């Protein structure tokens, strides 16, 4: 089926005019930094900043940038899980969804228009399952300091990764909007850090073929460049049985990605990092099925097609696509021994196709093919100060986004129709954060941020709207935080923190109820109280502990239902509360290492403040006391590894890993039909490294017991749409070779 793209193309030129202001601002900032830098003395050689890289992510001395300055994990008064690039490989983590299996109180849903590139991240019960342009995620994902505004495309393949930091809890001061649940920082290696070439090849069951390379070289004493590329392919798990000559199998993976970067250090005080990246994916639809449910009978699956097959007859739904392009420039200038400034500016564009036949049959009962696009420009100017006892960071931030989603033609009970939604957003912020050492052991910190967001959205739903309807909304908030930490020794700290978070409201994603149902929800604010400990109990045993309680005011809860008008998704305003405990620990005995994490989460709605107009759902509504969506009460992971040193100087490492996510509800209603069962996943990795550490061969296994589990459930009036996991059992071999290192 051919999808219409006219409405998207018609606005492209207008959007580009609006970016010029942001680009001009960025150019002025870069010119200032460059001019000031060349006023400094140019040294004979200028090397890139040395980055401390931990041998493994269990070390509490690993350097993180959670507070936008480099400091050890133990000195940061926040709950953070950190993973080095080498650790990600041993965990067989190829994308962000894989990382989520090992972080306490983190959960990832894949109910994203049937597109496997979706990564709906939930941290401490906060996240967003939807993907339309009028909605915003509750967890921010950052790539080298650049915010990724859309969840479609955020499930990035992990190449050339130095580390990943997962910050849990509201990050409203330093990161601002859309970090109510937390933030994920993906940090890549700077050019010149690991000179040489690394190539990797992987083959496995289910037709797995992966290949990647990373090249890093210095063209001159002050200029280093790097280039990486990746190809991923895996066969599908099912078929579109009612489509003649389908273009893809269900669950099929076929993706190219690449990244190029240059790091220029013309003086000892100035550096410029520029990068471009892309993703080109042509994948199969996520596995999807329909369960039939009524109060008198247990859930039973439709037997029209096999669970992994698609029952739709609409050509094109069996395949999805993703095209992503990004570019960023980071300029850093050292003003003095104590002051430095940084400018981060970026442009990103995402285009996708996808869609679902909600009834999973050849009948055109509820079929919504979809395509969409989003473009963003951002710029952030920082000032950092590092003094004897006082450190601070302050900044100005601007973010612009425009995008649209379109479904044409769609079908609801055999009647053809269409819908389009478009939105343009502007966000401005100013922030400051600092810490002061009262004594060598006692440190206090505080921060404040002002945020302003304005949104303008247009919707047109056939049969419900007389034509395009436009709405506008403005939001602002002041958020703040305070913390205190006390060092129990050189490698142990206790801390307490109070954090305020903010998220602007959202326009109704699918207002099939007509113009009266197309409105903006209130802003959400959050207050988090947290205490924690991080440090070494013994020389070979490290522990990270945190306990928290978070109160949310006017939290926006997306809620989907079907009625006579169509497939509706509205935003319900409610107060909510989440509290829990998190623990991570590593213990080692010679070559034996044991790592584990566990999270407990008690999250529920405390009051429903308002229901949208034209709200007539079937099957119940959110009420006080109901659990929040996609928030398992228990999460856990364990990794055991043993390294045997060979007489030749080589090494063999055997590792087994386990992850668990407890039961959870697909929506903020305690309906049995939307209960997602617990799941446990097991994997292994057996690796040989040669004496020179430049060649390794690994045998791996993912999901070795082939656990097939639900990642999303949505009741549509007795018919329950279920998105099924795509990470099936897989076994294979991986070769890695390094040259010139």
Buried (B, 14 or more C-beta within 10 A) or exposed (E): EEBBBEBBEEBEEEBEEBBEEBBEBBEEBBEBBBEBBEEBEEBEEBEBEEEEBBEBBBBBBBBBBBBBBBBBBBBBBBBBBBBBBBBBBBBBBBBBBBBBBBBBBBBBBBBBBBBBBBBBBBBBBBBBBBBBBBBBBBBBBBBBBBBBBBBBBBBBBBBBBBBBBBBBBBBBBBBBBBBBBBBBBBBBBBBBBBBEBBBBBBEBBBBBBBBBBBBBBBEEEBBBBBBBBBBBBBBBBBBBBBBEEBEBBBBBBBBBBBBBBBBBBBBBBBBBBBBBBBBBBBBBBBBBBBBBBEEEEEBEBBEBBBBBBBBBBBBBBBBBBBBBBBBBBBBBBBBEEEBBBBBBBBBBBBBBBBBBBBBBBBBBBBBBBBBBBBBBBBBBBBBBBBEEEEBBBBBBBBBBBBBBBBBBBBBBEEEEBBBBBBBBBBBBBBBBBBBBBEEEEEBBBBBBBBBBBBBBBBBBBBBBBEEEBEBEBBBBBEBBBBBBBBBEEEBBBBBBBBBBBBBBBBBBBBBBBBBEBBBBBBBBBBBBBBEBBBBBEEEEBBBBBBBBEBBBBBBBBBBBBBBEBBBBBBBBBBBBBBBBBBBBBBBBEEBEBBBBBBBBBBBBBBEBEEBBBBBEBEBBBBEEEBBBBBBBBBBBBBBBBBBEEEEEEBBBBBBBBBBBBBEBBBBBBBBEBBBBEEBEBBBBBBBBBBEEEBBBBBBBBBBBEEBBBBBBBBBBEBBBBBBBBBBBBBBBBBBBBBEEE
